[in-house]
Amino acid sequence: MNSRQEHLLKVLQSQTDEMSGQQLHRSLEGGPIEMGLATVYRNLRRMQQRGLVRCRHLPSGEALYAPVERDRHHITCVDCGQTRPLKHCPIHDVTIPAEACGDFNLLFHTLEFFGLCDSCRQRQESLS
């Protein structure tokens, strides 16, 4: 891992929540290691490929990043995009049999649930 990736990982680990590439880029301004937005995204992609960070895509298309050791999953409203973290990972203790993995080396998992929040559901029902 290069020094840029080490720095990005430290920033992500210091946060309590996920960060977009743009948020991460802004947090570097005026710091010891500055980099362009494209460089941030390129390094995040490399870190994801190495199993160091996970990426979650919102219905809006925005990507959020977090270190893989932060095993947090979410439920997201498909209408307004409101997101809530789940209290625990429902598949944390699931073991994938070696024969199912084939020649894959598992790095991390993601789990996302999508639905309608109460406000959006009520609004949609009132329009029906």
C-alpha positions as CSV (number, residue, x, y, z in Angstrom):
1,M,0.0,0.0,0.0
2,N,1.4,3.4,-0.9
3,S,1.5,6.4,1.4
4,R,-1.6,8.0,-0.3
5,Q,-3.6,4.8,0.4
6,E,-2.3,4.6,3.9
7,H,-3.4,8.2,4.5
8,L,-6.9,7.6,3.0
9,L,-7.4,4.5,5.1
10,K,-6.4,6.4,8.3
11,V,-8.9,9.1,7.5
12,L,-11.7,6.6,6.8
13,Q,-10.8,4.7,10.0
14,S,-11.0,7.9,12.0
15,Q,-14.6,8.6,11.0
16,T,-17.7,7.1,12.6
17,D,-19.5,6.9,9.3
18,E,-18.9,6.2,5.7
19,M,-17.6,8.9,3.4
20,S,-18.0,9.7,-0.2
21,G,-15.0,10.3,-2.4
22,Q,-15.8,14.0,-2.5
23,Q,-16.1,14.2,1.3
24,L,-12.8,12.4,1.6
25,H,-11.2,14.7,-0.9
26,R,-12.4,17.8,0.9
27,S,-11.1,16.5,4.2
28,L,-7.6,16.4,2.8
29,E,-7.6,20.1,1.9
30,G,-4.8,21.9,3.8
31,G,-3.5,18.6,5.3
32,P,-0.2,16.9,5.0
33,I,-1.2,14.9,1.9
34,E,-3.4,16.6,-0.6
35,M,-4.5,14.9,-3.8
36,G,-6.9,15.5,-6.7
37,L,-10.4,14.1,-6.7
38,A,-9.5,11.6,-9.5
39,T,-6.5,10.4,-7.5
40,V,-8.7,9.9,-4.4
41,Y,-11.2,7.8,-6.4
42,R,-8.4,5.8,-8.2
43,N,-6.8,5.0,-4.8
44,L,-10.2,4.1,-3.3
45,R,-10.8,1.7,-6.2
46,R,-7.4,0.0,-5.7
47,M,-8.0,-0.2,-1.9
48,Q,-11.4,-1.9,-2.6
49,Q,-9.7,-4.4,-5.0
50,R,-7.2,-5.3,-2.2
51,G,-10.0,-5.8,0.3
52,L,-9.1,-2.7,2.5
53,V,-12.3,-0.7,1.9
54,R,-15.9,-1.5,1.1
55,C,-18.0,0.6,-1.2
56,R,-21.8,1.1,-0.9
57,H,-23.9,2.7,-3.6
58,L,-26.9,4.8,-2.7
59,P,-30.0,4.9,-5.0
60,S,-28.8,8.4,-6.1
61,G,-25.6,6.7,-7.5
62,E,-23.3,8.2,-4.9
63,A,-20.7,5.8,-3.6
64,L,-19.8,5.7,0.1
65,Y,-16.6,4.1,1.5
66,A,-15.6,2.6,4.8
67,P,-12.8,0.3,6.1
68,V,-13.8,-3.4,5.7
69,E,-13.3,-4.0,9.4
70,R,-16.4,-1.8,10.0
71,D,-18.9,-4.5,9.3
72,R,-22.0,-2.3,9.1
73,H,-25.0,-2.7,6.8
74,H,-27.9,-0.5,5.9
75,I,-31.6,-0.3,4.9
76,T,-32.2,2.4,2.4
77,C,-35.5,4.1,1.2
78,V,-35.7,3.7,-2.6
79,D,-37.8,6.9,-2.8
80,C,-36.0,9.6,-0.6
81,G,-32.7,7.8,-0.1
82,Q,-32.9,7.9,3.7
83,T,-30.5,5.3,5.1
84,R,-30.4,3.6,8.5
85,P,-27.7,1.3,9.7
86,L,-28.6,-2.2,10.9
87,K,-27.7,-2.9,14.6
88,H,-25.8,-6.1,13.6
89,C,-24.8,-8.0,10.5
90,P,-27.3,-10.8,9.9
91,I,-24.8,-12.9,8.0
92,H,-21.7,-12.2,10.0
93,D,-21.2,-15.8,11.1
94,V,-22.1,-17.4,7.7
95,T,-19.3,-19.5,6.3
96,I,-19.1,-20.0,2.5
97,P,-18.0,-23.5,1.7
98,A,-14.6,-23.7,-0.1
99,E,-16.1,-25.5,-3.1
100,A,-18.6,-22.7,-3.6
101,C,-15.8,-20.1,-3.7
102,G,-13.8,-22.0,-6.2
103,D,-10.6,-20.1,-7.0
104,F,-11.9,-16.9,-5.3
105,N,-10.2,-15.5,-2.3
106,L,-13.0,-13.8,-0.3
107,L,-12.1,-10.2,0.8
108,F,-15.3,-8.8,2.3
109,H,-19.1,-8.9,1.9
110,T,-21.8,-6.3,1.5
111,L,-25.4,-6.6,2.4
112,E,-28.0,-4.0,1.6
113,F,-31.8,-3.9,2.1
114,F,-34.1,-1.5,0.2
115,G,-37.6,-0.4,1.0
116,L,-39.9,2.5,1.6
117,C,-39.6,4.6,4.8
118,D,-42.9,5.4,6.6
119,S,-43.0,9.0,5.2
120,C,-42.6,7.9,1.6
121,R,-45.0,5.0,2.0
122,Q,-47.7,7.3,3.4
123,R,-47.1,9.9,0.7
124,Q,-47.4,7.2,-2.0
125,E,-50.6,5.8,-0.4
126,S,-52.2,9.2,-0.3
127,L,-51.5,9.7,-4.0
128,S,-53.2,6.4,-4.9
